[in-house]
Amino acid sequence: MEIKFLVEDITCTGCAMDMENIMLDMDGVEEASVNYADGEFVIEYNPEEIEEKNITKKVKSLGFKTKLDTEQN
């Protein structure tokens, strides 16, 4: 499954890479991709291994202004 967040205050590729690596360390997260130019953070995960609410909680703990993209497909 896929979940997308909008990130308001990410400004560099280093921060984007840190966010990706932190999320990839979580069991059940299969892919994490930040596009800091567009402010999008897309995470692919296995719902049998991790719940969406745990991903959301972790993303919010990273220290950036984020919100769930409610217009995702």
C-alpha positions as CSV (number, residue, x, y, z in Angstrom):
1,M,0.0,0.0,0.0
2,E,1.0,3.6,-0.4
3,I,0.6,6.7,1.8
4,K,1.6,10.2,0.8
5,F,2.4,13.2,3.0
6,L,2.9,16.8,2.1
7,V,6.0,18.3,3.7
8,E,6.0,22.1,4.1
9,D,9.4,23.0,5.4
10,I,12.0,20.6,3.9
11,T,14.6,22.5,2.0
12,C,17.5,20.2,1.1
13,T,18.3,16.8,-0.3
14,G,20.2,15.8,2.9
15,C,17.1,16.2,5.0
16,A,15.1,14.3,2.4
17,M,17.6,11.4,2.5
18,D,17.5,11.4,6.4
19,M,13.7,11.1,6.3
20,E,13.8,8.3,3.8
21,N,16.5,6.3,5.8
22,I,14.6,6.7,9.1
23,M,11.4,5.4,7.5
24,L,13.2,2.5,5.8
25,D,14.5,1.4,9.2
26,M,10.9,0.6,10.2
27,D,9.7,-3.0,9.8
28,G,7.0,-3.1,7.1
29,V,8.2,0.0,5.2
30,E,9.2,-1.2,1.8
31,E,10.1,2.1,0.1
32,A,10.3,5.8,1.1
33,S,10.8,8.7,-1.3
34,V,10.9,12.4,-0.6
35,N,10.7,15.0,-3.4
36,Y,11.7,18.1,-1.5
37,A,11.1,20.4,-4.5
38,D,7.4,19.3,-4.6
39,G,7.1,18.8,-0.9
40,E,5.9,15.2,-1.3
41,F,6.8,12.2,0.9
42,V,5.6,8.9,-0.4
43,I,5.9,5.7,1.6
44,E,5.1,2.2,0.4
45,Y,4.4,-0.3,3.1
46,N,3.1,-3.8,3.9
47,P,-0.1,-3.4,5.9
48,E,0.3,-6.9,7.4
49,E,3.5,-5.7,9.1
50,I,2.8,-2.1,10.0
51,E,-0.3,0.0,10.5
52,E,-0.8,3.3,8.7
53,K,-1.2,5.1,12.0
54,N,2.3,4.1,13.1
55,I,3.8,5.5,9.9
56,T,1.9,8.7,10.4
57,K,3.1,9.0,14.0
58,K,6.7,8.4,12.9
59,V,6.5,10.9,10.1
60,K,5.2,13.6,12.5
61,S,8.0,12.8,14.9
62,L,10.7,13.7,12.3
63,G,10.3,17.4,13.1
64,F,8.9,18.7,9.8
65,K,5.5,20.2,9.2
66,T,3.7,17.4,7.5
67,K,0.1,16.5,6.7
68,L,-1.5,13.5,5.1
69,D,-2.3,14.0,1.5
70,T,-6.0,13.5,1.4
71,E,-6.1,13.7,-2.4
72,Q,-3.9,10.7,-2.9
73,N,-5.1,7.9,-5.2
